[in-house]
Amino acid sequence: MKVEEMEKEKKFRLFDAVLMAVVVVLVVESVAPAAAIGPSQFFWWGALLILFFLPYGLISAELGTTYDGDGGIYDWVRKAFGKRWGGRAAWLYWINFPIWMASLAVLFTGVIGQVFPTHFGTWTNVVIQLVFIAIVTLISCYPIADSKWILNLAAIAKVVIMLSLGILGIYVAMTKGVASNFTVKTMLPQMDVKSLGYISVILFNFLGFEVVTSMASEMPNPKKQIPQAIIWGGILIAVFYVFAAFGMGVAIPSDKLSTSSGLMESILLLIGGNNWFVILIAIMFMYTLAANLISWSAGVNYVASYAAKNHDLPAVFAIESKKNGMPIGATLLNGLIAAILVVVSPLIPNQNIFWAFFSLNVVALLGSYILMFPSFSKLRKIDPKAERPFKVPGNKFMISLMTWIPVTLLVVTVIMSAVPLNGSAEEINGKVPILIGTIITLILGEICIRIAEKHGDKKAHQEASSHIEGHSEHALEK
């Protein structure tokens, strides 16, 4: 085979980049929380697509193609604001993963209880959740976590689930009418605390597009293809989410839609009962829960490992397998933290444990991205000579808007998700555990950063001492 033909085969086409974005970012379990907003979710999808996703995608494209190291967000924040802020970004980016794992383990047993004729007790469910966590953690310790077949099967399952919800919803709407009132008035935003709290889920659904920038070296024209892939990928993902959420809105009024069990409830109601198709959807859904975690594990853990090697997180995060180089230190810590969370979950007063864990996961992840946007602005100022294969267009005023509007949205939605604002018993019971969890997460992060800092200073001091001693010995020999 000619060299030119081999190079041509290696090229990462626009279609490949768009597919990668859709596969990695599309998260089936977050359809129910988004649908719980009600008909006004369609307004928020459109508004956030313009106000958040577009600047986020363009900024990710510039940062990812300019600073293409293994550290990702950690690298960008560290270059802009220094070691400690880099460590904070890496911590929040990493800690969201074990919390997410715990939420999906809880959801996994919830799906079993919905579809299969089994009714397990609380601690039996905990055991099943621990097995789920153990399997995901074990697989994530091996390079199989990077296998394309996991992503490909998950992509097929996700598309089937999303299309099934949307198509069945349209059929029910045409034959039986809709359960929710879809009018211009109801589709306008509802400015109540509960609805605004769910907006964080839509922002969460947009995150992850920076992974596309990692393929810049394989693209014939990254300056043009990366923004195209991000924009088209974002539109497709929004269409899939809205299409599926519409089907759920047809089945169940939004005020009765469960953030955890809503997806399977919708399938059951749309079908009219339990049958082979419902069971097939449930199996595919449960597979996507594990596949999402396995597919994301290496990227999240490599960032933590990279930060630890720079002494911005404790050394345990930097432990790698001698056989395959996988970041097993960070991976095993994922499993340990997730296991602790599901064991203590029966003691948490929040009745919707999945939503409590999922909200905490979302708050942590959004927190890491809050730091990304100011980093983009500052790096433009302190490193203007860096070669930028793709540069966000616009004057200083536009760049300022694209930096601070997303930051404002992230901060507001984090507050809405974790802080009780209306004082109702329902909100206090739902948000106080999330707020406490957020505070604990931030405190643990600061402790980890200080430990890493002291270890790094100690190592640097030892290396300096050894260097001085070596010079002294050399001088004496002379």
TIZA-874895 format. One record per residue (C-alpha): residue in one letter; z, y, x. Coordinates in Angstrom, 3 decimals. Each point is the difference from the previous one (the first is absolute). Layout:
! residues N
+-----+----------+----------+----------+
: res :        w :        v :        u :
+-----+----------+----------+----------+
:   A :        Z :        Y :        X :
...
+-----+----------+----------+----------+
! end
This chain:
! residues 478
+-----+----------+----------+----------+
: res :        w :        v :        u :
+-----+----------+----------+----------+
:   M :    0.000 :    0.000 :    0.000 :
:   K :   -0.895 :    3.446 :    1.305 :
:   V :    2.763 :    2.438 :    0.956 :
:   E :   -1.358 :    2.555 :   -2.505 :
:   E :    0.241 :   -2.564 :   -2.803 :
:   M :    3.567 :   -0.916 :    0.973 :
:   E :    0.969 :    3.681 :   -0.039 :
:   K :   -1.641 :    0.409 :   -3.375 :
:   E :    2.006 :   -2.889 :   -1.438 :
:   K :    3.234 :    1.543 :    1.220 :
:   K :   -0.600 :    3.288 :   -1.810 :
:   F :    2.476 :    0.781 :   -2.746 :
:   R :   -2.096 :    1.198 :   -2.921 :
:   L :    1.042 :    2.526 :   -2.626 :
:   F :    0.199 :   -2.829 :   -2.537 :
:   D :    2.379 :   -1.911 :    2.286 :
:   A :    2.221 :    3.046 :    0.417 :
:   V :    0.133 :    0.648 :   -3.755 :
:   L :    0.808 :   -3.669 :   -0.685 :
:   M :    2.747 :    0.058 :    2.627 :
:   A :    1.546 :    3.078 :   -1.598 :
:   V :   -0.076 :   -1.566 :   -3.472 :
:   V :    1.445 :   -3.327 :    1.185 :
:   V :    2.866 :    1.482 :    2.019 :
:   V :    1.047 :    2.835 :   -2.317 :
:   L :   -0.424 :   -1.587 :   -3.450 :
:   V :    3.476 :   -1.261 :   -0.980 :
:   V :    0.105 :   -1.922 :   -3.272 :
:   E :    3.756 :    0.160 :   -0.564 :
:   S :   -0.026 :    3.804 :   -0.152 :
:   V :   -2.291 :    0.067 :   -3.045 :
:   A :    2.914 :   -0.405 :   -2.428 :
:   P :    2.101 :    2.908 :    1.354 :
:   A :   -3.076 :    2.268 :   -0.071 :
:   A :   -0.862 :   -1.082 :   -3.551 :
:   A :    3.584 :    0.771 :   -1.058 :
:   I :   -0.808 :    3.717 :    0.389 :
:   G :   -2.044 :   -0.318 :   -3.193 :
:   P :   -3.366 :    1.578 :   -0.886 :
:   S :    0.765 :    2.998 :    2.241 :
:   Q :   -0.452 :   -2.288 :    3.011 :
:   F :   -3.746 :    0.714 :   -0.235 :
:   F :    0.648 :    3.696 :    0.613 :
:   W :    2.209 :   -0.813 :    2.969 :
:   W :   -2.555 :   -2.382 :    1.495 :
:   G :   -2.622 :    2.760 :   -0.088 :
:   A :    2.293 :    2.778 :    1.223 :
:   L :    1.534 :   -2.022 :    2.835 :
:   L :   -3.413 :   -1.287 :    1.044 :
:   I :   -0.976 :    3.617 :    0.741 :
:   L :    3.346 :    1.513 :    1.076 :
:   F :    1.354 :   -2.920 :    2.024 :
:   F :   -2.487 :   -2.749 :    0.718 :
:   L :   -2.910 :    2.142 :    1.167 :
:   P :    2.000 :    1.978 :    2.629 :
:   Y :    1.944 :   -3.136 :    0.959 :
:   G :   -3.196 :   -1.957 :    0.570 :
:   L :   -1.672 :    2.757 :    2.026 :
:   I :    3.112 :    0.631 :    2.115 :
:   S :    0.416 :   -3.757 :    0.623 :
:   A :   -3.630 :   -0.110 :    1.115 :
:   E :    0.504 :    2.797 :    2.546 :
:   L :    3.293 :   -1.288 :    1.385 :
:   G :   -1.147 :   -3.623 :    0.080 :
:   T :   -3.214 :    0.738 :    1.884 :
:   T :    1.597 :    2.542 :    2.369 :
:   Y :    3.184 :   -1.895 :    0.874 :
:   D :   -0.993 :   -3.650 :   -0.286 :
:   G :    3.007 :   -1.651 :    1.673 :
:   D :    1.948 :   -2.918 :   -1.480 :
:   G :    2.817 :    2.220 :   -1.285 :
:   G :   -1.809 :    1.588 :   -2.952 :
:   I :    2.260 :    2.384 :   -1.940 :
:   Y :    2.728 :   -0.444 :    2.618 :
:   D :   -2.350 :    1.165 :    2.759 :
:   W :   -1.183 :    3.041 :   -1.963 :
:   V :    3.515 :    1.172 :   -0.902 :
:   R :    1.315 :   -0.669 :    3.518 :
:   K :   -2.792 :    2.020 :    1.630 :
:   A :    0.619 :    2.875 :   -2.403 :
:   F :    3.798 :    0.132 :   -0.303 :
:   G :    1.479 :   -2.182 :    2.736 :
:   K :    1.733 :   -3.329 :    0.411 :
:   R :    2.683 :    0.217 :   -2.657 :
:   W :   -2.369 :    0.995 :   -2.793 :
:   G :   -2.396 :   -2.694 :    1.169 :
:   G :    2.831 :   -2.504 :   -0.212 :
:   R :    0.851 :    1.163 :   -3.513 :
:   A :   -3.610 :   -0.398 :   -1.115 :
:   A :   -0.175 :   -3.493 :    1.532 :
:   W :    3.320 :   -0.989 :   -1.611 :
:   L :   -0.973 :    1.127 :   -3.500 :
:   Y :   -3.438 :   -1.583 :    0.344 :
:   W :    1.594 :   -3.301 :    1.085 :
:   I :    3.089 :   -0.158 :   -2.243 :
:   N :   -2.074 :    0.351 :   -3.158 :
:   F :   -1.483 :   -3.432 :    0.726 :
:   P :    3.127 :   -2.215 :   -0.296 :
:   I :    1.022 :    1.956 :   -3.116 :
:   W :   -3.474 :   -0.597 :   -1.426 :
:   M :    0.338 :   -3.683 :    0.898 :
:   A :    3.281 :   -0.207 :   -1.919 :
:   S :   -1.559 :    1.679 :   -3.057 :
:   L :   -2.945 :   -2.424 :   -0.010 :
:   A :    2.327 :   -2.990 :    0.416 :
:   V :    1.851 :    1.150 :   -3.144 :
:   L :   -3.325 :    0.506 :   -1.796 :
:   F :   -1.168 :   -3.471 :    1.103 :
:   T :    2.859 :   -1.737 :   -1.833 :
:   G :   -0.496 :    2.341 :   -2.940 :
:   V :   -3.608 :   -1.183 :   -0.427 :
:   I :    1.134 :   -3.631 :    0.146 :
:   G :    2.485 :    0.649 :   -2.795 :
:   Q :   -2.612 :    1.772 :   -2.138 :
:   V :   -2.770 :   -2.573 :    0.152 :
:   F :    1.473 :   -3.400 :    0.781 :
:   P :    2.427 :   -1.882 :   -2.297 :
:   T :    2.915 :    0.351 :    2.416 :
:   H :    3.172 :    2.045 :   -0.281 :
:   F :    1.882 :    0.163 :    3.287 :
:   G :    3.435 :    1.463 :    0.497 :
:   T :    0.649 :    3.103 :    2.115 :
:   W :    0.784 :   -1.801 :    3.243 :
:   T :   -2.810 :   -2.514 :   -0.431 :
:   N :   -2.342 :    2.975 :   -0.181 :
:   V :    1.594 :    1.399 :    3.156 :
:   V :   -0.664 :   -3.308 :    1.804 :
:   I :   -3.668 :    0.079 :   -1.066 :
:   Q :   -0.217 :    3.618 :    1.176 :
:   L :    1.449 :   -0.979 :    3.375 :
:   V :   -2.592 :   -2.764 :    0.338 :
:   F :   -2.752 :    2.530 :   -0.823 :
:   I :    1.329 :    2.352 :    2.695 :
:   A :    0.322 :   -2.823 :    2.536 :
:   I :   -3.599 :   -1.168 :   -0.530 :
:   V :   -1.438 :    3.518 :    0.277 :
:   T :    2.087 :    0.714 :    3.121 :
:   L :   -0.957 :   -3.282 :    1.670 :
:   I :   -3.731 :    0.490 :   -0.617 :
:   S :    0.264 :    3.595 :    1.232 :
:   C :    1.253 :   -1.254 :    3.372 :
:   Y :   -3.418 :   -1.530 :    0.703 :
:   P :   -3.485 :    1.498 :    0.375 :
:   I :   -0.954 :   -1.655 :   -3.305 :
:   A :    1.366 :    3.214 :   -1.548 :
:   D :   -3.175 :    1.703 :    1.252 :
:   S :   -2.331 :   -2.619 :   -1.498 :
:   K :   -2.809 :    1.384 :   -2.123 :
:   W :    0.224 :   -2.835 :   -2.510 :
:   I :    3.422 :    1.227 :   -1.139 :
:   L :   -1.454 :    3.428 :   -0.734 :
:   N :   -3.164 :   -1.406 :   -1.545 :
:   L :    1.853 :   -2.312 :   -2.411 :
:   A :    2.422 :    2.795 :   -0.857 :
:   A :   -2.935 :    2.339 :   -0.654 :
:   I :   -1.585 :   -2.468 :   -2.420 :
:   A :    3.322 :   -0.523 :   -1.786 :
:   K :    0.666 :    3.753 :   -0.268 :
:   V :   -3.446 :    0.765 :   -1.406 :
:   V :    0.262 :   -2.835 :   -2.555 :
:   I :    3.430 :    1.218 :   -1.168 :
:   M :   -1.057 :    3.648 :   -0.255 :
:   L :   -3.246 :   -0.779 :   -1.821 :
:   S :    1.777 :   -2.434 :   -2.338 :
:   L :    2.506 :    2.661 :   -1.047 :
:   G :   -2.692 :    2.602 :   -0.572 :
:   I :   -2.516 :   -2.234 :   -1.803 :
:   L :    2.609 :   -1.621 :   -2.230 :
:   G :    1.416 :    3.458 :   -0.757 :
:   I :   -3.397 :    1.310 :   -1.102 :
:   Y :   -0.516 :   -3.090 :   -2.175 :
:   V :    3.380 :    0.467 :   -1.706 :
:   A :   -0.675 :    3.725 :   -0.480 :
:   M :   -3.308 :   -0.791 :   -1.705 :
:   T :    1.397 :   -2.753 :   -2.237 :
:   K :    3.621 :    0.955 :   -0.711 :
:   G :    0.414 :    3.615 :    1.037 :
:   V :    2.115 :    1.442 :    2.795 :
:   A :    3.790 :   -0.070 :    0.332 :
:   S :    0.177 :    3.446 :    1.622 :
:   N :   -1.343 :    3.263 :   -1.365 :
:   F :   -2.775 :    1.035 :    2.405 :
:   T :   -0.732 :    3.638 :   -0.903 :
:   V :   -0.586 :    3.160 :    2.014 :
:   K :    3.585 :    1.070 :   -0.706 :
:   T :    1.613 :   -3.279 :    1.073 :
:   M :   -2.199 :   -0.193 :    3.111 :
:   L :    1.292 :    3.356 :    1.225 :
:   P :    2.999 :   -0.270 :    2.380 :
:   Q :    3.444 :   -0.582 :   -1.465 :
:   M :    2.443 :    2.027 :    2.084 :
:   D :    3.039 :   -2.192 :   -0.647 :
:   V :    2.045 :   -1.451 :    2.841 :
:   K :   -0.856 :   -3.627 :   -0.801 :
:   S :   -3.780 :    0.515 :    0.016 :
:   L :    0.054 :    2.178 :    3.116 :
:   G :    2.059 :   -2.646 :    1.792 :
:   Y :   -2.845 :   -2.512 :   -0.400 :
:   I :   -2.506 :    2.306 :    1.742 :
:   S :    1.316 :   -1.269 :    3.334 :
:   V :   -1.619 :   -3.340 :   -0.876 :
:   I :   -3.434 :    1.630 :   -0.228 :
:   L :    0.534 :    1.641 :    3.400 :
:   F :    1.132 :   -3.372 :    1.344 :
:   N :   -3.210 :   -1.555 :   -1.348 :
:   F :   -2.086 :    2.434 :    2.071 :
:   L :    1.752 :   -0.670 :    3.324 :
:   G :   -1.379 :   -2.217 :    2.751 :
:   F :   -3.484 :    1.421 :    0.486 :
:   E :    0.683 :    0.807 :    3.642 :
:   V :   -0.664 :   -3.698 :    0.737 :
:   V :   -3.707 :    0.727 :   -0.504 :
:   T :    0.049 :    2.388 :    2.957 :
:   S :    0.985 :   -2.867 :    2.302 :
:   M :   -3.582 :   -1.308 :   -0.351 :
:   A :   -1.592 :    3.232 :    1.307 :
:   S :   -1.181 :   -1.652 :    3.236 :
:   E :   -1.954 :   -2.569 :   -2.041 :
:   M :   -1.831 :    2.603 :   -2.100 :
:   P :   -3.393 :    1.413 :    1.010 :
:   N :    0.919 :    3.437 :   -1.407 :
:   P :    3.794 :    0.286 :   -0.555 :
:   K :   -0.158 :    3.776 :   -0.455 :
:   K :   -1.977 :   -0.545 :   -3.193 :
:   Q :    1.042 :   -3.507 :   -1.080 :
:   I :    3.812 :    0.332 :    0.160 :
:   P :    0.308 :    2.863 :   -2.508 :
:   Q :   -2.619 :   -1.706 :   -2.205 :
:   A :    1.919 :   -3.284 :    0.093 :
:   I :    3.287 :    1.720 :   -0.815 :
:   I :   -1.458 :    2.005 :   -2.879 :
:   W :   -1.963 :   -2.881 :   -1.555 :
:   G :    2.863 :   -2.424 :    0.599 :
:   G :    2.415 :    2.407 :   -1.690 :
:   I :   -2.250 :    0.423 :   -3.020 :
:   L :   -0.457 :   -3.778 :   -0.392 :
:   I :    3.727 :   -0.622 :    0.318 :
:   A :    0.779 :    2.698 :   -2.560 :
:   V :   -2.573 :   -1.558 :   -2.371 :
:   F :    1.547 :   -3.471 :    0.401 :
:   Y :    3.524 :    1.314 :   -0.578 :
:   V :   -0.940 :    2.124 :   -3.016 :
:   F :   -2.147 :   -2.775 :   -1.489 :
:   A :    2.863 :   -2.494 :    0.255 :
:   A :    2.621 :    2.515 :   -1.149 :
:   F :   -2.108 :    0.772 :   -3.073 :
:   G :    0.082 :   -3.672 :   -0.920 :
:   M :    3.791 :    0.011 :    0.317 :
:   G :    0.240 :    3.182 :   -2.065 :
:   V :   -1.991 :   -1.682 :   -2.752 :
:   A :    2.394 :   -2.942 :   -0.089 :
:   I :    3.388 :    1.709 :    0.181 :
:   P :    1.160 :    3.527 :   -0.854 :
:   S :    0.960 :    1.768 :    3.222 :
:   D :    3.620 :    0.518 :   -1.095 :
:   K :    0.404 :   -3.767 :   -0.271 :
:   L :   -1.939 :   -0.901 :    3.145 :
:   S :    2.109 :   -1.686 :    2.660 :
:   T :   -0.539 :    1.186 :    3.569 :
:   S :    0.594 :   -3.526 :    1.286 :
:   S :   -1.280 :   -2.446 :   -2.631 :
:   G :   -2.577 :    2.251 :   -1.661 :
:   L :   -3.056 :   -1.563 :    1.638 :
:   M :    0.628 :   -3.566 :   -1.182 :
:   E :    1.336 :    1.260 :   -3.354 :
:   S :   -3.320 :    1.769 :   -0.514 :
:   I :   -1.998 :   -3.113 :    0.859 :
:   L :    2.092 :   -2.101 :   -2.386 :
:   L :   -0.398 :    2.484 :   -2.848 :
:   L :   -3.706 :    0.561 :    0.614 :
:   I :   -0.668 :   -3.753 :    0.032 :
:   G :    2.340 :   -0.615 :   -2.929 :
:   G :    2.223 :   -2.559 :    1.703 :
:   N :    0.329 :   -2.257 :    3.009 :
:   N :   -2.988 :   -2.117 :    1.039 :
:   W :   -1.877 :   -1.163 :    3.110 :
:   F :   -1.485 :    3.455 :    0.635 :
:   V :    3.412 :    1.678 :   -0.047 :
:   I :    1.306 :   -2.613 :    2.437 :
:   L :   -3.039 :    0.560 :    2.258 :
:   I :    0.620 :    3.761 :    0.006 :
:   A :    3.687 :   -0.606 :    0.755 :
:   I :   -0.829 :   -2.263 :    2.967 :
:   M :   -2.487 :    2.535 :    1.377 :
:   F :    2.537 :    2.780 :   -0.525 :
:   M :    2.712 :   -1.900 :    1.873 :
:   Y :   -2.458 :   -0.709 :    2.825 :
:   T :   -0.838 :    3.703 :    0.337 :
:   L :    3.714 :    0.784 :    0.326 :
:   A :    0.259 :   -2.206 :    3.089 :
:   A :   -3.455 :    0.946 :    1.334 :
:   N :    0.786 :    3.736 :   -0.187 :
:   L :    3.049 :   -0.473 :    2.183 :
:   I :   -1.669 :   -2.364 :    2.466 :
:   S :   -3.013 :    2.266 :    0.387 :
:   W :    2.106 :    3.119 :    0.606 :
:   S :    2.686 :   -1.583 :    2.184 :
:   A :   -1.723 :    0.151 :    3.383 :
:   G :   -0.980 :    3.668 :   -0.321 :
:   V :    3.461 :    1.144 :   -1.066 :
:   N :    1.760 :   -2.094 :    2.632 :
:   Y :   -2.343 :    1.033 :    2.820 :
:   V :    0.840 :    3.654 :   -0.716 :
:   A :    3.728 :   -0.796 :    0.239 :
:   S :   -0.566 :   -2.037 :    3.174 :
:   Y :   -2.050 :    2.820 :    1.528 :
:   A :    2.768 :    2.500 :   -0.801 :
:   A :    2.630 :   -2.301 :    1.539 :
:   K :   -2.011 :   -0.289 :    3.217 :
:   N :    0.144 :    3.799 :    0.182 :
:   H :    3.788 :   -0.143 :   -0.571 :
:   D :   -0.204 :    1.671 :   -3.405 :
:   L :    1.289 :   -3.098 :   -1.854 :
:   P :    2.439 :   -2.677 :    1.274 :
:   A :   -1.315 :   -2.552 :    2.508 :
:   V :    0.269 :   -2.866 :   -2.512 :
:   F :   -3.100 :    1.381 :   -1.733 :
:   A :   -1.990 :   -0.446 :    3.217 :
:   I :    0.627 :   -3.761 :    0.299 :
:   E :   -3.328 :   -1.832 :   -0.008 :
:   S :   -0.944 :   -3.667 :   -0.139 :
:   K :   -0.840 :   -1.386 :    3.457 :
:   K :   -2.619 :   -2.270 :   -1.585 :
:   N :   -2.026 :    2.400 :   -2.114 :
:   G :    1.334 :    3.520 :    0.661 :
:   M :    1.017 :    0.559 :   -3.643 :
:   P :    2.888 :    2.484 :   -0.581 :
:   I :    2.497 :   -2.646 :   -1.112 :
:   G :    3.042 :    2.244 :    0.521 :
:   A :   -1.078 :    2.447 :   -2.688 :
:   T :   -1.367 :   -2.835 :   -2.168 :
:   L :    3.243 :   -1.992 :   -0.034 :
:   L :    1.969 :    3.163 :   -0.726 :
:   N :   -2.267 :    0.514 :   -3.021 :
:   G :    0.958 :   -3.395 :   -1.360 :
:   L :    3.697 :    0.491 :    0.741 :
:   I :    0.233 :    3.368 :   -1.789 :
:   A :   -2.049 :   -1.220 :   -2.976 :
:   A :    2.242 :   -3.085 :   -0.271 :
:   I :    3.152 :    2.137 :    0.020 :
:   L :   -1.427 :    2.209 :   -2.748 :
:   V :   -0.829 :   -2.873 :   -2.369 :
:   V :    3.403 :   -1.614 :    0.586 :
:   V :    1.832 :    3.212 :   -0.960 :
:   S :   -2.447 :    0.848 :   -2.801 :
:   P :    2.080 :   -1.710 :   -2.752 :
:   L :    2.798 :    2.443 :    0.859 :
:   I :   -2.165 :    3.118 :   -0.446 :
:   P :    0.655 :    1.713 :   -3.385 :
:   N :   -3.693 :    0.869 :   -0.546 :
:   Q :   -1.387 :   -2.407 :   -2.613 :
:   N :   -3.539 :    0.218 :    1.399 :
:   I :    0.525 :   -1.275 :    3.553 :
:   F :   -3.721 :   -0.086 :    0.758 :
:   W :   -0.344 :    3.687 :   -0.868 :
:   A :    3.138 :    0.908 :    2.004 :
:   F :   -1.331 :   -1.694 :    3.140 :
:   F :   -3.591 :    1.113 :   -0.594 :
:   S :    1.090 :    3.631 :   -0.484 :
:   L :    2.040 :   -0.105 :    3.208 :
:   N :   -2.999 :   -1.481 :    1.812 :
:   V :   -2.232 :    2.777 :   -1.373 :
:   V :    2.495 :    2.724 :    0.997 :
:   A :    0.168 :   -1.317 :    3.580 :
:   L :   -3.773 :   -0.273 :    0.345 :
:   L :   -0.650 :    3.444 :   -1.509 :
:   G :    2.615 :    1.378 :    2.393 :
:   S :   -1.976 :   -1.167 :    3.020 :
:   Y :   -3.157 :    1.674 :   -1.322 :
:   I :    1.837 :    3.300 :   -0.604 :
:   L :    0.136 :    0.316 :    3.782 :
:   M :   -3.702 :   -0.770 :    0.455 :
:   F :   -1.468 :    3.150 :   -1.561 :
:   P :    1.960 :    2.578 :    2.083 :
:   S :   -0.877 :   -2.094 :    3.064 :
:   F :   -3.691 :    0.481 :   -0.756 :
:   S :    0.447 :    3.773 :   -0.236 :
:   K :    2.043 :    0.252 :    3.188 :
:   L :   -2.295 :   -2.242 :    2.053 :
:   R :   -2.880 :    2.298 :   -0.937 :
:   K :    1.981 :    2.841 :    1.641 :
:   I :    1.525 :   -1.689 :    3.068 :
:   D :   -2.890 :   -2.310 :    0.850 :
:   P :   -3.173 :    1.916 :   -0.918 :
:   K :   -2.030 :   -1.458 :    2.881 :
:   A :    0.349 :   -3.621 :   -1.151 :
:   E :   -3.326 :   -1.560 :   -0.904 :
:   R :   -0.136 :   -0.415 :   -3.771 :
:   P :   -2.795 :   -2.400 :   -1.081 :
:   F :    0.740 :    1.108 :   -3.544 :
:   K :    1.499 :    3.407 :   -0.796 :
:   V :    1.294 :    1.083 :   -3.396 :
:   P :   -2.217 :    2.864 :   -1.166 :
:   G :    1.391 :    3.326 :   -1.206 :
:   N :    1.505 :    3.287 :    1.170 :
:   K :    3.677 :    0.567 :    0.827 :
:   F :    0.888 :    0.684 :   -3.629 :
:   M :   -1.623 :   -3.249 :   -1.211 :
:   I :    1.640 :   -1.985 :    2.803 :
:   S :    3.360 :    1.474 :   -1.005 :
:   L :   -0.539 :   -1.007 :   -3.647 :
:   M :   -1.079 :   -3.515 :    0.999 :
:   T :    3.161 :   -0.311 :    2.095 :
:   W :    2.697 :    1.392 :   -2.260 :
:   I :   -1.128 :   -0.915 :   -3.538 :
:   P :    0.231 :   -3.767 :    0.802 :
:   V :    3.350 :    0.560 :    1.749 :
:   T :    1.321 :    1.814 :   -3.073 :
:   L :   -1.206 :   -2.800 :   -2.287 :
:   L :    1.642 :   -2.635 :    2.217 :
:   V :    3.332 :    1.837 :    0.176 :
:   V :    0.093 :    0.688 :   -3.756 :
:   T :   -0.856 :   -3.590 :   -0.940 :
:   V :    2.574 :   -1.403 :    2.431 :
:   I :    2.660 :    2.199 :   -1.620 :
:   M :   -1.177 :   -1.026 :   -3.486 :
:   S :    0.179 :   -3.672 :    0.976 :
:   A :    3.445 :   -0.012 :    1.601 :
:   V :    2.084 :    2.910 :   -1.341 :
:   P :    1.500 :    0.010 :   -3.534 :
:   L :   -1.065 :    3.296 :   -1.574 :
:   N :    0.680 :   -0.116 :   -3.750 :
:   G :    3.437 :   -1.630 :    0.163 :
:   S :   -0.740 :   -2.726 :   -2.554 :
:   A :    1.751 :   -3.350 :    0.363 :
:   E :   -3.366 :   -1.777 :    0.243 :
:   E :   -1.168 :    2.212 :    2.839 :
:   I :    3.296 :   -0.179 :    1.862 :
:   N :    0.073 :   -3.808 :   -0.198 :
:   G :   -3.634 :   -0.191 :    1.087 :
:   K :   -0.043 :    2.581 :    2.794 :
:   V :    3.455 :   -0.048 :    1.577 :
:   P :   -0.611 :   -3.397 :    1.699 :
:   I :   -3.333 :    1.362 :    1.304 :
:   L :    1.677 :    3.181 :    1.267 :
:   I :    2.783 :   -1.967 :    1.690 :
:   G :   -2.585 :   -2.334 :    1.519 :
:   T :   -2.003 :    2.979 :    1.295 :
:   I :    3.078 :    1.556 :    1.628 :
:   I :    0.963 :   -3.311 :    1.614 :
:   T :   -3.581 :   -0.459 :    1.225 :
:   L :   -0.047 :    3.456 :    1.618 :
:   I :    3.412 :   -0.516 :    1.643 :
:   L :   -1.029 :   -3.394 :    1.405 :
:   G :   -3.174 :    1.591 :    1.334 :
:   E :    1.936 :    2.711 :    1.839 :
:   I :    2.316 :   -2.621 :    1.499 :
:   C :   -2.979 :   -2.078 :    1.188 :
:   I :   -1.690 :    3.065 :    1.531 :
:   R :    3.173 :    1.023 :    1.878 :
:   I :    0.501 :   -3.564 :    1.305 :
:   A :   -3.595 :   -0.084 :    1.235 :
:   E :    0.391 :    3.443 :    1.552 :
:   K :    3.131 :   -0.992 :    1.931 :
:   H :   -1.650 :   -3.224 :    1.159 :
:   G :   -3.066 :    1.943 :    1.128 :
:   D :    2.104 :    2.607 :    1.850 :
:   K :    2.005 :   -2.777 :    1.685 :
:   K :   -3.152 :   -1.813 :    1.075 :
:   A :   -1.556 :    3.211 :    1.275 :
:   H :    3.185 :    0.762 :    1.963 :
:   Q :   -0.008 :   -3.498 :    1.541 :
:   E :   -3.654 :    0.327 :    0.960 :
:   A :    0.644 :    3.433 :    1.529 :
:   S :    2.989 :   -1.345 :    1.935 :
:   S :   -2.025 :   -2.938 :    1.298 :
:   H :   -2.759 :    2.387 :    1.038 :
:   I :    2.471 :    2.230 :    1.894 :
:   E :    1.641 :   -3.012 :    1.662 :
:   G :   -3.387 :   -1.253 :    1.063 :
:   H :   -0.860 :    3.335 :    1.601 :
:   S :    3.396 :    0.073 :    1.745 :
:   E :   -0.437 :   -3.471 :    1.431 :
:   H :   -3.493 :    0.893 :    1.162 :
:   A :    1.312 :    3.149 :    1.706 :
:   L :    2.775 :   -1.939 :    1.766 :
:   E :   -2.509 :   -2.559 :    1.228 :
:   K :   -2.000 :    2.833 :    1.544 :
+-----+----------+----------+----------+
! end
